[in-house]
């Protein structure tokens, strides 16, 4: 079935306000991107939006789409606001999207019950509800390559390694500095359970969205409590503020560990050399030294078809993270076309495509992204893979990968 829908531009990502209605009919595989280029979370949202759109549009420019079908890439601006995100979903679902990328845990939680009804898979890549990794319970939700529970586990393993073993955690003070939103709260139950298991005390420091750049009083509490380690589950303007205040308060930077959404270049860069030693979890490589990233530069950026502010923003951590997200979408479409025996696939087809994802090291190389990410294998029951999580550290100007890596998969 040839997909019919409304779109503004030909194979170029266009930002739409929530509930926007467009007028030009087009044929192709429709991929809406829920993005936020404005507001207090724009610092994190802009590189994510650029990386997703640029990779998908590169496939259009270089390959003519996927399987001979053009990709119609359209943005809907949410401002990281759950209500606007739901409005975006309601605006696009009649256009037969093959997948929705909410890029917000709050939005994802609202869309989970809608997905099965509308038969639209939700890709919440390394975010959203950790429990939705269970495909038996959440057949339309996919969240590879790791969940927030995986991230919290990896953080505690990192602490145990640094302290000399899990038995050394007893009596330690470990803190969670988190955005006071569904995203920030997601690891709390697991951290409470791990605290009970290993005998450390857990301190919680919530940051309201309205106070992201006004954390001074909170850091007075941190100075008083003197935690041994702090795990940061922040987003947007919260992250650079926290890193700068940690440095100003002489907190050991190598004991301030961000999750993979708290380790962008723009999170650490504002603190300059003070941020040296800040540590983060990661699920993708960085840089432009990959054939596929070079193709993005050649076919999209250098032709003025990208919204990146400057060429050197390509290859930064969150940009490349979004490329990973877009690769998952593209590979699910390819699988769906093969399984369904047709080029114009729908959401139900792409759901099957996600459940058969098997991106091996060899496949990453074929995609022009050798060593870019861990092999990712999903199934009907496992919609995450619980894959390898790496540790990176800021050297004052860029991220360096550390030796520690953990595989959290039950298969390994």
ZAZALO-96456 format. One record per residue (C-alpha): residue in one letter; y negated, x negated, z. Coordinates in steps of 0.05 Angstrom, whole numbers, padded with zeros to 5 digits, always signed. Each point is the difference from the previous one (the first is absolute). Example, Ala and Ser with C-alpha at 12.3 -4.5 7.8 and 13.67 -1.06 7.14 Angstrom:
// residues 2
a+00090-00246+00156;s-00069-00027-00013;
END
This chain:
// residues 412
x+00000+00000+00000;x-00067-00028-00021;x-00046+00000+00061;x-00066+00035-00010;x-00058-00010+00047;x-00075-00010+00006;x-00032-00069+00003;x-00067-00032-00010;x+00015-00066-00033;x+00053-00030-00045;x+00043-00046+00043;x-00058-00022+00044;x-00002+00017+00075;x-00057+00048+00014;x-00024+00018+00069;x-00002+00075+00013;x-00027+00036+00061;x+00050+00042+00039;x+00017+00065-00035;x-00034-00023-00065;x+00019+00036-00064;x-00001-00036-00066;x-00001+00028-00070;x+00035-00045-00051;x+00073+00012-00012;x+00045-00060-00010;x+00073-00016-00006;x+00036-00053+00040;x+00030-00017+00067;x-00051+00021+00052;x-00011-00045+00060;x-00055+00021+00049;x-00025-00053+00048;x-00030+00023+00066;x-00053-00053+00013;x-00060-00013+00044;x-00055-00043-00030;x-00052+00028+00048;x-00009+00007+00075;x+00020-00044+00060;x+00069-00014-00029;x-00024-00022-00069;x+00007-00074+00017;x+00075+00011+00002;x+00003+00056-00051;x-00036-00034-00058;x+00049-00057-00012;x+00058+00049+00007;x-00030+00047-00052;x-00014-00057-00048;x+00069-00032+00004;x+00037+00065-00011;x-00043+00023-00058;x-00004-00069-00034;x+00076-00010-00001;x+00014+00069-00028;x-00055-00006-00052;x+00025-00069-00018;x+00067+00033-00018;x-00039+00047-00046;x-00040-00055-00033;x+00058-00050-00007;x+00060+00046-00010;x-00027+00067-00020;x+00022+00029+00067;x+00072+00005+00022;x+00056+00017-00048;x-00051+00016-00054;x-00037+00050+00043;x-00071-00012+00022;x-00017+00001+00074;x-00058+00045+00019;x-00031-00032+00062;x-00051+00041+00037;x-00033-00012+00067;x-00019+00051+00052;x-00048-00023+00054;x+00023+00018+00070;x-00045-00044+00043;x+00064-00009+00043;x-00013+00071+00024;x+00063+00042+00009;x-00034+00065-00020;x-00026-00030-00064;x+00068-00030-00014;x+00033+00068+00004;x-00055+00027-00046;x+00016-00056-00050;x+00074+00019+00003;x-00016+00073-00012;x-00044-00020-00059;x+00052-00043-00035;x+00067+00034+00014;x-00009+00048-00059;x-00006-00060-00047;x+00073-00018+00010;x-00008-00067+00037;x+00063-00041+00001;x-00018-00030+00068;x-00057+00003+00051;x-00026-00062+00036;x-00040+00026+00060;x-00019-00069+00028;x-00011+00031+00068;x+00050+00015+00054;x-00039+00062+00020;x+00000+00027-00071;x+00074-00018-00007;x+00019+00040+00062;x-00035+00062-00029;x+00034-00008-00068;x+00072-00011+00025;x+00015+00075+00006;x-00032+00014-00068;x+00039-00052-00039;x+00067+00036+00001;x-00032+00067-00018;x-00040-00029-00059;x+00054-00051-00020;x-00048-00058+00000;x+00023-00065+00032;x-00046-00033+00049;x-00004-00076+00000;x-00030-00024+00065;x+00012-00074-00012;x+00008-00036+00068;x-00039+00055+00036;x+00008+00072+00021;x+00055+00029+00044;x+00050-00054+00017;x+00056+00052+00009;x-00008+00022-00073;x+00040-00062-00020;x+00060+00046+00011;x+00011+00032-00068;x+00049+00050+00029;x-00056+00030+00042;x-00059-00013-00047;x+00028+00003-00071;x-00069-00001-00034;x-00034-00056+00041;x+00007-00074-00014;x-00032-00056+00041;x+00027-00068-00021;x+00002-00058+00013;x-00008+00006+00076;x-00021+00052+00052;x-00050-00006+00057;x+00060-00002+00047;x+00026-00060-00040;x-00069-00032+00007;x-00002+00009+00076;x+00071-00028+00005;x-00020-00060-00042;x-00061-00012+00044;x+00042-00001+00063;x+00050-00047-00034;x-00059-00045-00017;x-00023+00000+00072;x+00070-00014+00025;x+00007-00059-00049;x-00067-00028+00024;x+00017+00009+00073;x+00069-00031-00004;x+00045+00061-00001;x+00003+00074+00015;x+00014-00015+00073;x-00069-00032+00004;x-00034+00066-00015;x+00013+00025+00071;x-00066+00004+00038;x-00043-00011-00062;x-00059+00045-00016;x+00002+00023-00072;x-00054+00045-00028;x-00009+00046-00059;x-00070+00005-00028;x+00002+00059-00047;x-00040+00050-00040;x+00001+00065+00039;x+00032+00039-00057;x+00071+00017-00022;x+00006-00068-00035;x-00020-00039+00062;x+00045+00039+00047;x+00063-00005-00042;x+00030-00063+00035;x-00015+00023+00071;x+00067+00034+00016;x+00040-00060-00024;x-00044-00050+00038;x+00010+00041+00064;x+00075-00003-00011;x-00001-00075-00013;x-00043-00011+00062;x+00053+00035+00041;x+00056-00041-00033;x-00033-00068+00008;x-00042+00009+00063;x-00069-00011-00028;x-00059+00045+00017;x-00034+00036-00057;x-00075+00010-00001;x-00031+00049-00049;x-00071-00007-00027;x-00018+00057-00047;x-00061-00006-00045;x-00032+00064-00024;x-00021+00002-00073;x-00072+00011+00021;x+00002-00063+00044;x+00035-00048-00049;x-00061-00045-00002;x-00018+00010+00072;x+00059-00030+00039;x-00039-00042+00050;x+00017+00042+00061;x+00073+00001-00020;x+00002-00076-00003;x-00029-00002+00070;x+00063+00039+00021;x+00043-00050-00038;x-00033-00058+00035;x+00013+00033+00066;x+00073+00016-00015;x+00015-00068-00033;x+00058+00020-00045;x+00044-00057-00025;x+00006+00028-00069;x-00037+00054-00040;x+00030+00038-00059;x-00054+00030-00046;x+00015+00064-00037;x-00069+00010-00029;x-00033+00021-00065;x-00067-00004-00034;x-00059-00027+00039;x+00042-00002+00064;x+00037-00063-00020;x-00056-00050-00014;x-00036+00025+00062;x+00061-00011+00043;x+00013-00070-00028;x-00073-00021+00010;x-00001+00026+00071;x+00066-00033+00016;x-00030-00066-00021;x-00064+00013+00038;x+00041+00014+00063;x+00042-00063-00009;x+00064+00038-00009;x+00053-00047-00031;x-00002+00017-00073;x+00073-00016-00012;x+00018+00052+00053;x-00039+00054-00036;x+00049+00028-00051;x-00018+00053-00051;x+00048+00045-00035;x+00001-00003-00077;x-00060+00047-00004;x-00040-00044+00047;x+00007-00063-00041;x-00045+00006-00061;x-00046-00055-00021;x-00060+00043+00018;x+00029+00011+00070;x+00000-00075+00017;x-00055-00027-00045;x-00060+00028+00038;x+00018-00041+00062;x+00001-00063-00042;x+00032-00061+00032;x+00002+00037+00067;x+00057+00041-00028;x+00043-00062-00014;x+00069+00012+00029;x-00003+00076-00005;x+00070+00023-00017;x+00024+00059-00040;x+00064+00032-00024;x+00008+00005-00075;x+00046+00030-00053;x-00027-00031-00064;x-00024-00066-00029;x-00073-00014-00015;x-00037-00034-00057;x-00004+00006-00076;x+00054-00050-00018;x+00047+00053-00028;x+00007+00019-00073;x-00011+00074+00015;x-00064-00014+00039;x-00024-00044-00058;x+00014+00059-00046;x-00044+00045+00045;x-00056-00051-00008;x+00011-00004-00075;x+00010+00073-00019;x-00042+00036+00053;x-00049-00042+00040;x-00026-00046-00055;x-00008+00061-00045;x-00045+00036+00050;x+00052+00053+00015;x+00006-00014+00074;x-00045+00019+00058;x+00008-00066+00036;x-00067-00028+00022;x+00018-00070-00023;x+00059-00035-00032;x+00015-00040+00062;x+00018+00063+00038;x+00063+00005-00042;x+00057-00032+00038;x-00025+00012+00070;x+00049+00029+00050;x-00016+00074-00004;x-00010-00002-00076;x+00070-00030-00008;x+00027+00049+00052;x-00024+00056-00046;x+00033-00033-00060;x+00065+00003+00040;x-00012+00074+00010;x-00012+00010-00074;x+00063-00039-00018;x+00041+00047+00043;x-00029+00060-00038;x+00012-00032-00068;x+00072-00020+00016;x+00015+00070+00026;x-00026+00029-00065;x+00043-00048-00041;x+00061+00019+00041;x-00017+00074-00008;x-00005-00006-00075;x+00068-00034-00003;x+00034+00049+00046;x-00031+00063-00031;x+00009-00025-00072;x-00071+00019-00017;x-00067-00035-00002;x-00044+00055+00030;x+00025+00005+00071;x-00021+00046+00057;x-00003-00007+00075;x+00073+00018+00011;x+00021-00053-00051;x-00044-00053+00033;x+00029+00018+00069;x+00068-00021-00028;x-00035-00061-00029;x-00023-00021+00069;x+00069+00012+00030;x+00030-00049-00050;x-00053-00055+00007;x+00033-00068-00001;x-00052-00054-00010;x+00038-00065+00006;x-00029-00070-00002;x+00020-00002-00073;x-00036+00065-00013;x-00063-00025+00034;x+00002-00059-00047;x+00009+00046-00061;x-00061+00039+00023;x-00041-00063+00000;x-00003-00003+00075;x+00051-00053+00022;x+00002-00006+00076;x-00054+00053+00007;x+00039+00043+00050;x+00068+00007+00031;x+00056+00034-00040;x-00007+00075+00011;x+00061+00045-00002;x-00004+00075+00016;x+00053+00054+00002;x+00006+00075+00011;x+00005-00012+00075;x-00045-00061+00007;x-00070+00012-00027;x-00028-00065+00030;x+00047-00059-00003;x-00028-00031+00064;x-00012-00064-00038;x-00024-00069+00017;x-00066-00007+00037;x-00038-00065-00004;x-00052-00032+00045;x-00065-00026-00028;x-00057-00038+00033;x-00073-00006-00017;x-00022-00073-00009;x-00074+00016+00000;x-00004+00017-00074;x+00067+00028-00023;x+00068+00025+00023;x+00058-00049+00007;x+00072+00023+00006;x+00035-00023+00064;x+00074-00017+00006;x+00019+00063+00039;x+00031+00057-00040;x+00042+00057+00026;x+00048+00046-00036;x+00003+00067+00035;x+00049+00033-00047;x+00064+00029+00028;x+00033-00025-00064;x-00014-00074+00014;
END
